Amino acid sequence: MRDECKKCFDGEMVLKIEDEELQYRGKPLVVKLPYAECNSCGFDVVSYELMVEGDAIVKEAKRKADAEG
């Protein structure tokens, strides 16, 4: 079963990863966050599941930054 685009109903949603730069304790913190993008129209979305995954990635990056001092 494919994950059909909810906008164009023609394409398939494909998992992508993008670098996002956040500010944490006054310093830049770059994390790789997941999202889904339609391979036909380019519509992108972050599902609840990907949001939860992204939150975990950010928390881990912050933990590592704190450990490095």
GUMI-579483 format. One record per residue (C-alpha): residue in one letter; y, x, z. Coordinates in steps of 0.1 Angstrom, whole numbers, padded with zeros to 4 digits, always signed. Layout:
<recs>
aYXZ
...
</recs>
This chain:
<recs>
m+0000+0000+0000
r+0034+0014-0010
d+0066+0010+0010
e+0088-0009-0016
c+0126-0004-0016
k+0143-0034+0001
k+0174-0030-0021
c+0162-0027-0057
f+0125-0038-0052
d+0116-0014-0080
g+0113+0020-0063
e+0092+0034-0035
m+0106+0048-0002
v+0099+0085+0001
l+0102+0105+0034
k+0129+0131+0032
i+0142+0157+0058
e+0178+0166+0061
d+0196+0193+0081
e+0221+0177+0105
e+0247+0197+0124
l+0254+0184+0159
q+0278+0198+0186
y+0260+0205+0218
r+0278+0221+0248
g+0306+0232+0224
k+0282+0250+0200
p+0267+0238+0166
l+0231+0228+0168
v+0213+0222+0135
v+0182+0199+0135
k+0160+0186+0107
l+0160+0148+0108
p+0138+0125+0088
y+0149+0095+0067
a+0134+0074+0038
e+0150+0073+0004
c+0142+0051-0026
n+0129+0072-0056
s+0145+0047-0080
c+0180+0037-0067
g+0186+0064-0040
f+0190+0038-0012
d+0184+0055+0021
v+0174+0042+0055
v+0163+0054+0089
s+0136+0031+0103
y+0131+0025+0140
e+0101+0049+0139
l+0121+0076+0122
m+0149+0071+0147
v+0125+0076+0176
e+0111+0107+0159
g+0146+0120+0153
d+0156+0114+0190
a+0126+0135+0200
i+0136+0163+0176
v+0171+0164+0190
k+0159+0164+0226
e+0136+0193+0219
a+0164+0212+0201
k+0187+0207+0231
r+0159+0218+0255
k+0154+0250+0234
a+0192+0257+0233
d+0194+0253+0271
a+0165+0277+0275
e+0181+0303+0253
g+0212+0302+0275
</recs>
